[in-house]
Structures are given as structure tokens and as C-alpha cells.
Amino acid sequence: KKFKGIVMRARIAKSASNVMVMLVDDHNHHEVWANDLYAADGAWHSVYVPFDGLRYHTPGMQNAPLDYSFIDMISVGCASRSRDNLLEVSHFYLVGD
């Protein structure tokens, strides 16, 4: 099955920046990042991340065509402005054809 994107519902308790989803190809050491997805304000937010708008984060790969058949791991995270923070994900769906 071919996937077109991700739907995610999450919240972050305290101020944060760069709320992201990372798709990692461990074999080739390539990463794809979707950055700044939603506000870090303690409220629940839902977002759709379409794969066709993503680019490799790996230096030198930014213009290479994406091949999602090699993705080994999907991770959700943030860069926190607080020493302690909480990121909760209540829903995470891969969207297909």
C-alpha cells in the first residue's frame, strides 16, 4: 500500500520550538523532517503532514527524490525551551490511497 502522509493529534505542555516528525532510513543514514507542525501551547492540535511536500534533511540530499520504501522508523519530537516538558500524542495515522 502506498502512503500519502500522516495525521497526528498531539499537545505539548510548555513552550517548545520545532515540533517535528522524523522519518529515518537507518541503512542509508538519511533523514526526512517535517518541522514546525503546530503551536506548543498545552492545547491539543491535529495536523496532516503530506509526504509529497517533504524533503530530505540529510546534507546534500535536499533535492533528491524521496523513496519511502526505505523508511525504517518514524519519530515525533520537539526542541523544548523548558528544562522539563511533556509531549503527548493521542493519535497517529498513516494515510493511504
C-alpha positions in Angstrom: 0.0 0.0 0.0 1.2 3.5 -0.8 1.0 6.1 1.9 0.4 9.7 1.2 1.0 11.3 4.6 0.5 11.3 8.4 -2.3 12.6 10.5 -1.3 13.3 14.1 -3.0 14.7 17.1 -0.7 15.9 19.9 0.0 18.5 22.5 3.0 20.0 24.3 2.7 21.2 27.9 5.1 24.1 27.8 6.8 26.3 25.3 8.8 24.5 22.6 10.0 25.1 19.2 10.4 23.0 16.1 7.7 20.4 16.7 8.6 17.7 14.2 8.0 14.3 12.7 11.2 12.5 11.5 11.3 9.6 9.1 14.6 7.8 9.2 16.4 5.4 6.8 18.9 3.8 9.1 20.5 1.8 6.3 21.5 4.8 4.2 21.7 7.3 7.1 19.1 9.6 5.5 16.5 11.6 7.4 13.3 13.4 6.4 12.0 16.1 8.8 8.6 17.9 8.9 9.2 20.9 11.1 7.1 23.5 13.0 4.0 21.4 12.8 1.8 23.2 15.5 1.8 25.5 18.5 3.3 24.4 21.8 0.6 25.9 24.0 -0.7 22.9 26.0 -3.8 22.6 23.8 -4.5 19.6 21.5 -3.8 20.2 17.9 -4.3 18.0 14.8 -2.1 18.2 11.7 -1.9 16.5 8.3 1.7 16.1 7.0 1.7 15.2 3.3 4.7 13.2 2.2 4.8 14.9 -1.2 5.8 18.2 0.5 8.7 16.7 2.5 12.4 16.9 1.6 15.5 15.1 3.0 17.1 16.8 5.9 20.4 15.0 5.2 23.1 17.4 3.9 23.4 17.1 0.1 20.1 15.3 -0.3 17.6 18.2 -0.1 16.7 18.0 -3.8 16.8 14.2 -4.1 13.5 12.4 -4.9 12.1 10.8 -1.7 11.8 7.0 -1.6 9.7 6.0 1.4 10.2 2.3 0.8 13.4 2.6 2.8 12.0 4.2 5.9 12.8 2.2 9.0 11.4 4.4 11.7 9.0 7.3 12.3 9.6 9.5 15.3 7.8 12.5 16.9 9.6 15.1 18.9 10.4 18.7 19.7 13.1 21.1 20.8 12.0 22.3 24.2 12.6 25.8 25.6 11.9 24.4 29.1 14.2 22.1 31.1 11.2 19.7 31.6 8.4 19.3 29.1 5.7 16.8 28.1 4.8 15.9 24.5 1.7 13.7 24.3 0.5 12.1 21.1 -3.1 10.7 21.2 -3.5 9.8 17.5 -1.0 8.9 14.8 -2.2 7.6 11.5 -0.6 6.8 8.1 -2.9 7.9 5.3 -3.0 5.7 2.3 -4.7 5.7 -1.1 
